[in-house]
Amino acid sequence: MSNKKSEHSLSILGGKDKLFDTPEKQGPFCFNQEVAAVFPDMIKRSVPGYAFTLDLIKDVTRLLVRENSRIYDLGCSLGTITLALRSGILASGIDADSVTIHAIDSSQAMISRAEEYIGSFQASVPIVLHCGDITTHEYLNSSLIVLAYTLQFIEPEKRLDLLKKIHAGLNPGGGLILVEKIHDEDDTMQAISTELHHEFKRRNGYSELEIAQKRQALENVLRTETEEAHKKRFQEAGFSKTILLGKHYAFASWLALK
């Protein structure tokens, strides 16, 4: 990639996250234009293990992708995971042109930036962006579906139906990568997990005010569940095999196979 193209990509990705650095009444967190403009910095400084997750998605894609199939990135935001999927397809050695990535997000602000960001790279794998509701989208002929940091924002009563829909859209042997923030049923262990996450944010430059205000904004918007609840839902949705592939503090990554 040329320096010019790299600079263009960085400008699309936006600036530093300062959304919660002033004392003011915070409304509910939403994926609006302001969040989209600083989202890469927000993720990097807020989510432990994010780089690991991108590598994991690339490597699982290389193993599971099949020719003449589809891959879905649900809640694609700016398209960073979409590009990890593309890298996995290219590393697999199959006919990359025969696989289409469908990247879906309900935020038009995110999709607009994703179009610019993904468009700044060579389109060696077909990528189709959709602005829409992942709970109503139809999934067809898929070898892999990724649901990373997204299910936690879906209403709890809709989560099982979504996983059933995903399972139905996967081809035999296809997989779902689920990455979620979880919580512990034990109050003492949960308090330790929360403090470790907050310390991670402090090391990355967030102030106590920013940490507190973002936590307030996410209340009743990001609704976590236990590891056991996710395992139970995999079974209820019809997945035959599941494995926990990584855990970084309260962020867990699973692979479920049809």
N, C-alpha and C positions, 0 to 999 in steps of 0.2 A: 504494500500500500504506500502511495506517495505521501510526503509530508503534508501536501495540500489537502489530500483526501482525509488524512488523519485529523487535521485541524478542523475540517468541515464536520466530521463525525463528532468531535468533542464539543463543538458549538451547538450541535443539535441536542446532545445529551444534557446540556444545561449547566447550572452553577451550583454553588454551595447551599445546603439546606439551612436556612435561617427562619423558617416559617413559625417557629415557636419560641423565638428568642426575646420577645417583649411581653411584659405582663399585661395580658388582656383576656377578656372572656372568650373562651374557645368554643366554636360550634363543633358539631360532629365532623370527624375526619371524612373527607371525600376525595376522590381522584379527579380533581379539577385541574385547570390550567396551571395554577400555582404549584401544585404538587408535581404535575408532569414536568415542570421546568427544572425541578431539583431532584427528581426521583432517583437517578443513579447514585448521587451522593448520599441521599437518605438511606437507600438500601445498603450501600457499602459500609456506612457508619453505624447502622442500626441492626443489621442481620448477621449474626455470627455464622460462619461457614458458607457464605454466599459463593465464594470462589470455588469451594469444594462442590457445591450443588451444580454449578455450571459444568464442571469437569464430569461429574456423575451423570448428568443428563447426556452429555456428548458420548460418554462411553457406553451407556445403556442403549442409546440410539444405534450406535455402531453394531451392537449385538442383536437387536430386535428388529430393525427396519427391514422391510421386504420390498422387492420391486413391485411396481404397479399397486401401491397402497398409499394411504394418507397418514399424515402425522398431525396431531392437533396440539396447539399451545393455548390452554384455556386461562384467560386472564393474562394476556401476553404483555401488558404494559408497553414499554418502549421497544420491545423486540429483542432484548439481550438473550433470553432463553431460546427464542426462535432461531437466533444465529448459532447458538450452541447445538440445537437440533440439526441445523444445516451442516455444521462441522462434522457431526456424527454420521450423517448420511454420506458425506464425501469420504469419510474415513472407512466406510463399510466396504467399499469397492464395488457396490452394485451400480446399476444404471441410475444415476442421480436424477435424470430428467423424468424418470417414471414415477417419482415420488413427489407428492405435493404437500407442503406444509400449510395448514390452515391456522392462522393466528387470530384469536378472538378476544375482544375486550369490550366492556360496556361503556368505557369512557372515550368519548370522541377526542378529547384532548390527548389522551395516550395514543390512540390510533393515528392521529395526525402526525405526532412526533415520530411514531414507529415507521410510518411511511417514508419520512425523510431519512431516518437513521438506516433502515434496512436498504433503502434505495441508494445509499452512498457506497454500498458494497456491490461486488459483481454478483449478478443474479444467476448463480450456477445451479440452484435448485429452485423450482417454482414455489413461490410464497404468495399466499392470498390472505389479505387482511380483512377482517370483518369487525364492524362495530355492532355488537348485539349482546343478547342475554344467553349465557352459556347453559342456563337451565332449560331453555326451549330449543336450542340448536340441535340439529340432527347430526349424528356421528355415523359415518359409513366407511366400510372397507379400511379400517385403521389397523396399523401394526403397532402404533404407540400413541398414547395420549398423555400429556403432561398437565398436571394441576398443581402448580407451584405457588405457594403463598396466596391461594385464591379461595379455597373452600372455606376458610375461616371468615370470609366476608359474606358468604352465602347464608341465608336464613336457615337455622338448624333443621326446620321441618322440611326443607327442600333438598337436603344433602343426600339422603338415601336414594331418592328418585334420580338425582343427578348421577350418582355412581352406577345405578342400574342402567341408565341411558348410556353411560360410557362403556360399561361392560357389554351391552348389546351391540355397540358400534365397533368393538374390537374383533379382529379376526382370531381364530384359534391360535393360541401361542402368543398373542399380542399382549402388551403390557400397559399398565397405568403407573406413572411416577407421581406420587403424592408427596408434597413437601408442605409441612404445616407447623405453626407454633402450637405447642401443647401445654397443658398444665398438669400438675400432680395433685392427687386427691389429698395427700398429707400436707397439712398447713405448714409444718416446719420445713419440709423439703421444698415446697413451693416458694416459701420466703427466701430460701437460699438460692433457688433458681432465678428468682426475680432480681435479687441483689447482684448476682453474677452478670446478668444481662445488663443491668444498669451500669455496672463497673465497665463492661465492654463499651457502652456508649460514652462514658466519661473519658476513657482512654482515647476515644475517637473525637474528642473535642466538644461533646454536648455538655451544656451546663445543667445544674439541678433544675433550673426553671424550665428549660427545654424538655428535659425528661418528664417532668411532672405534667407539663401542659399537653404534651403529645399523648401521654397515657390517659389523660382526661378526655382528649378528643377522640381517642379510640374506644372509649368505654361504650359498650353496647353496639359497637360497629364491628370490631374484631372480636369474635366470640370463639374462644379456644375450647378444646375438648381434651380428654385424657387419651393416652396411648391405647388403653383398653377399648375405649369407645370407637376409635378408628379401626382397630382390629375386628371388632364385632361387625362394623358396617361393611368392611371388605367381604366378610362371609355372607352377610345378608344380601349384598349386591350380586353375589354369584362367583366371586373370584376364587380360584382353586388353590392358589399358592401366594403367600406374601412373605416379604423379608424386609426387616429394618436395615437399611444400607448405611445410615449415618445419623448421628445426633450431635448437635452443637448447642449445649445448654438446653433451651426449651424448643429448639427447632429440629424436627425429625423428618427423615426422608425414607419413604417406603417404595418398594416395587411390588406390584400385584399383577399376577399373570392370569389370563383367561384359560 
